[in-house]
Amino acid sequence: MIYGLVANRALDASSKLAAAGWISRRVHIDGLSETTDDACYRAMDWLHQVAPELERQVFGQVADLLNLEVDLLFFDTTSTYFELDEADTPVDRDEHGVPTDDTDQVASTIGWRTYGKSKDHRGDLPQVVVGMAVTRDGIPVRVWCWPGNTNDSKLIRQVKTDMRDWTLARIVWVGDRGFTSADNRRALRAGDHHYILGEKLRGDSTDAKAALSRQGRYATVAANLRVKEVKLGDGERFVICHNPEAAERDRKTRDRLVAQLTEMIDGTDKLSATKRAELRGVISTKTSLNRYLRASAGGLLRVDQAAIKNEERLDGKYLLRATDPTMSTEDIALGYKQLYEVERGWRTLKTTMDLRPVYHRLEERIRAHVILCWLALLLVRIVETTTGDTWHHIRYELNELHLGTFTGAAGTYRQRTELTKPQRDILARLDLTPPKKIIELAPSVPA
């Protein structure tokens, strides 16, 4: 049943009620000729019970199968929302996250679906936070789920504790700019681990300002990437990365925004102070435009030339903070660049796997839903890595493979269509034996 649900997520994501009918029609496995939505939910409950051991065994088998390198683990979080009018009632928990009140009422609603900082731009809906660790090859090795208001420091500590039990080699954690707070960095360094984190260029970061002010030459490490290392002490290394192509895009975008702003404020000197204030309020709601706006002492609206000059210094650049003294500057830059694999995983989960919105109510079902999506993503990434092709193209080719049922004087049998060359190539790369041409044969019975 779990295999059927994973296949449903990867091929035709639907509700458990719809998945039951889909499995009955599409998944030909002994014992699964007929199934119900109740069976789907029982399977999800069992999946939640065995999740810790399942995750460990999946990782071990996948690591051996694909010969994965796990010295770099790319970790990121996202949020997924629920179609609810109100969040759950908060419930007190012990240090292990278990509700302190075990009444039936609390057991049915335990405060997981809560409001928080939504990464789906749906702050009006309750949510949960989902975390994922991905290897440099794009293979998602583990997934986590927390209540919607969980802070970064708490979830980082849990992730490190969970991964420590897997006795992996030395790990360098790679994360985006959302994990650069001092508390998060201390949590990531615990246990002699290292990190590569993106650093915000804009804002009040003294480290970023100091790194950008240092002189030095860039070294080219790729066709579209130049790097320069800056050392500021405290055992941290800062790497400034510059992408000439991105710099040109940033310049064109800024020119377009400045032209739009100039057009909006042109002639406003003749307006009353109240009208200018109203226009300034409108522009303040548009962050990209407001960045280049200033008001004179007399309340006149002007394009901020100083802000434009400061932005020019940042065109095509991003700043990395790292702690591993043995990694080269190139490895730091390219390692962070591979964080794209996590973002790619989120896009697949939220589109192909239909991670959102979630309609489950119980914590166990919510966790099981996330695990099913992770297993489906794992299946997709293994197929893509092994074949060197995209999931979309593989599905397109294999969807042409059909199974027909025929009844005649000799009885009833099933026969597949002839394999095309692309289909044979895909099955060969996956080391899968093609299905038999005659799937099933039932002789006719004399009257």
N, C-alpha and C positions, 0 to 999 in steps of 0.2 A: 504493500500500500504506500509506503514511504517513497519507493522508487516511482510509483505512478504519480504521486503528488509532485515530486521533483521534476519529472518529465513534463507534467502539466505546466509548471512554472516556466520551464525553459521554452516550451513550444506554443502554449496557448493559455497563458495565465488567466485564471478565473477563480470564482469563489469555490468553497469546498462543496457546496451543493452542486454547482455546475461541474466541478472537477470529478465528482462521483460518476456522473453520466459520461463525461469525456473518457475517463479511465475504462469504463465498461465497453465503450465503443472502439477505443483506439489502442489500448495497451493490452497486448495478447500475452498474458502471464497466467500460468496454471493457478487456479484458485481465485482469480480476479475477473472472472467472466461477468459477474454481477457484483456491484458494491453500492453503498449508500453514503450519504453525508455523515451519518453517525459513525460509520467505520473510519471515515477520514478524520474525524475529530478524535476518535480513540487512538488512531495512529499518531496524531500530533501530540497527544498527551504522553504516549510512550516515548516519542522522540525527545520531548523535554526531559524525561527521566534519564535517558541514556546519553544526553548531550555531551557531558564532560569526556566520557570514554570514547564516544563517537568522534569528537574533535581530535583527540589524541591519535586514534587509529587512522583517521583520514589523513592527517598531516604526515604520519609515518609512511603510509603507502604512497601518497602523492610525492613526497620528497624522494623516495627511492625510484618511483616511476619516471620522474622528470629530472632527477639528479639536481634538485634545487639548491641554489645558494641562499643561505639564510643569514648571511652576515649583515645584510641590510633589510630591515623590515620597515616598510612604509605604512605609517599609521595615520588614520584620519577619522573624523567623525562626521555624521550628518544627522538630520532629524527627519522623522516621518510622522505624519499627522493622522488624526482620527476625525471622522465626520460626527462630531458631538457638539451639543450646545453648551455643555458645561464640563469642566474637568472633574476627575474623581476626587472624592474626599480624602485628604492626606491621612496617612496611617503611620503611627509610630513604629519604628523598626529597631531591631537590635544591631550589634556591630557586624553581623553577617547578612544584614538586609532582610531578615525574617520578621514579619509583623509580630509585635508583642502581644496582640490580641488575636486569638485563634477562633473567634466566634464565626458562625456561618456568614453573618453579614460582612465581616471584615474579609473573610476568605474569598467572597465573591467580588469585592471591589476594594483593591488594596492601594489605590492612589498612584498607579503607574502613569496614567494618562493625565499629565499635568502641563501647565503652560510653561514655556521657556523661550529661549532665543531660537527662533525657527530659521533654518537654512533653506526652507522651501518657500519663504516669504508668505507663510500662513500663520503669523503670530496670533491670529484670532481663534485658532483651533488648538485643542490639547495635543500633545505630542509625546513621543519617546525619542531618546537619543540612541543612535546605532553607531558602533565603532567597528573598524575592519583593519586587519593587518594583512599586507600584500607583499609578496617577494618582488625582487627586481625583475622577475620574469612575468609579473602580472598575475600570479596565482594567489587567490585569496586563501590564506591558511587558517584564519580564524575570524569569528565575528562575535560581537558583544551587544548587549542591549541594556539600557538603563532608563529610569524614570526621566520624564522630559525636562526636569529642572536640575539635573545632576551637573555639578561643576567639573571643569577639566582636571583639576588636581586629584579629585576622588577617582575619576575613571582611569587616569594614567596609573595611579597606584594599583588598581585592580588588574589592569592589563599587564603591568610588569610582574605582579605576583603570579598571575595565571601562566605567563610565558616562562617564568623561572622554573616552574615545575616540569617543563619539557626538556630541561638540560640541553639547551642549544649552545652552540659556540658563541663567542663574543658577538654581541649585537650592537649595531649602530642604528638608533631610531631616527627615522626621517619624518618630519612633520611640517605642516604649513605655518603661516604666521599666527594662527590662532593659539599656538602652544608656546609662545615666547615669553610668557610672564616668568618672573623670578621663581615663583612656587613651582610652576610646571618644569622649569629647567632643573631645579633641585631634585624633583621626583624622577625625572628621566636619568639623571646622573647616578642615582642610587644603585648599588650593586655593581659598581665599576662598569657601567654601560656608558655609551657615548651617544651624541645626537648631532643631527644636521637639521637646523630649523631656519625657516624663512624669517627675516626681520623686516618690520615695517619701516619703509624709507621716510614716510611722512609722519608727523606727530612730534612728540616730545622726547623721543629716545635719544639720550646723550650719546649712547654707543653708536647709533646710526650716523649721527651728525659727525662724530669724531672719525669714523671710518671713511665717510665720504670726503672729508677734508684732507685726508692724507694723499700725498703725491705718490706716483709710481707708474710703472708701465704695465699695460695689459699683455697677457700671453694668450695666443689663439689656441683653443683646444678643440674647436669644431668649426665647421664652415660658417655657422651663424652664432658663435659663442666665444667671447673673450673674457678672461678672468684676471683678477688682481687680488692678492692676499694682503690683509692688513692685520697686524698684531697689536692688541690694546692691553694685554696683560690678563691676569686672573685665569690663566689656563684656557682661554677661549680664542678661537681663530675666526676672523671675519673675512669673507670672500665676496668681493664685488664682481658681479657678473654683468656683462654688457652684450646685448644682442643688437647688432646694427639694423637688422630688418625691423625689429620691434621698435627701435628708436625712430625710424622713419614713419612707422605707423602712428606712434605717439605724437610726433610733430604734426602730421596731417590732421589727427583728431583734435589737437589743441588749436590749430589754425581755424578749423571749422567752428569750434566752440567760441573762440574769441570773436570771430566774424558774427556769429549769432548774437552774442552778448552786445557787441557794438551796435548792431541793428536795433536791439531792444532799448538801449539807453540813448540812442541818437535823438537829439532834440529835447531831452528831458530837462535841460536847464531852464526851459521856458515854463515848465509845469510848476504848480504850487508845491510847497514842502510836503503837504499831505499826500498828493498824488505820487510824488517821488518816493515817499515812505511806503506807500502801497505797492509800488512796483518793486522796490527793494525787498519787501516781504515775499512777493511772488518768486523773485529770483532766488531768495534764500532757501526755498524748498527744492531747488534744483542744484544739487551738490556740485555737479560738474561745471555749471555756469558760475555759481557763487564763489568758487575758488578763485576766479579771476576778477571779481568785483571789489571795488573799494569806494568808500564814501568820503568826500573831502570834509574839512572842518565845517564848511557851510552847508553840508548835506547834499552836495552835487555828486552824481553817480559817474564814476570813471572806471576804465579798464586798468587793473592793477599790473603795471609793467614789471614791478619787482617780483610779483608772484609768477609771472610768465618766465622771467629769467631763472627763478629757482626751479621751476618745473623743467626747463630745458636741461638742467644739470642731471635730472633723473630719467631722461628719455632712454628707454630700452634697458634700464638697469634694475637689478634686484640684488638684495643683500642677504648673505647666508651667515649663520652663526654655527660654528662647529667646535667640537672638543677633542676629537680623536687626533693625537699628534702624529700617528703613523700614516694617515691618509694624505694622498697628494691633493693639491688644489684642484686638479682636474677631476679626480674621483669625487671630491666634495660637490663640485658643480654638476657633474653628470649624474651623481646619485640623487641630488635634489630634483633634477630635471625629470627623473623617472617617477617622481611623485604623481606624474600624469596618469600612471597606471591605476592609482587609487581613484582619481577623479573619473577615469573611464569606467571603473567598476561601479561607482555610484550611479553614473548615467545608465548603465545596463540594468542595475537593480531597480531603478525607478521607472524604467520604460519597459524593457523586455520582460522583467520579472514582476512588474506591478507591485513593488514594495509598498507603495502608497496609493490611496489612503488605506488604513488598516481598520477593519470592522470588528476585531476581536475585543473582548472585554477582560478576560482573565489574564493574569501575568503569564501563566504557563502557555496559553495559546498565542499570546503576543510573541513570546520568545520563540516558540515553535515556528511561527510564521516567518520570523527573521531567519531562523536556521534553514528553513526550506528554501528561501530565496538565496541564501549563501550557497547551499549545496547545488542549486541550479546554476548559479554563477560559476562555481567551481567546475561543474561539468562543461559549461560553455568554454571556459578558459583552457581547460585541458585539451578539448577538441581543437580549439584555435591554435594553441601552441604546438600540438602534435602535427597538425596538417599544414600549418602555415597559411591557412585561409580564414576568412571571416565567418562567423556564425550565420550571418545573413545569407551568404553565398552557399554555404553547406546546406542550410535548410532548403534553399531554392532548388538545389540539385536533387536532394533526397526526397523532396516532396513529389517528385515525378515517379517515385517507386510505389507501385500500388499492389494490393492484394485482392484478387477476385475470387468469389465463391461460385462454383458451377455445380449444377445438378443434372444428371443424365441417367441413361439406362444402367451405366456401370456404378452409379452411386453419386455421392457428393464429395467434392474435393475443393481445395483452395490452391490457387496458383498465382505466383507473383509475375509481374511484368519483367521483360528482359532488362538486364542491367546495362546502363549506358557506360561509356568509358569514364566520364567524370565520376559516376557513382562507384565504379570499380576502383578508381584511384583513391577516392576518399576512404573507402573501406580498407584498402590495402595500407594506407598511411596510418590508420587507426588500429591496424592488426586485428580486424574483425572479419570473421568468416561470413561470407554472403549468405543470406537466408536461402534455404532450399527452394528450388523452383516449385515443387509440389509440397505444400505446407501440411496438408491434412487430407486423408482419404478415408471415406466411410462407404463400404460396399452397400449396394442396394439389398434390401431384404425382400424375398419372395412374398407375395400376397398369401 
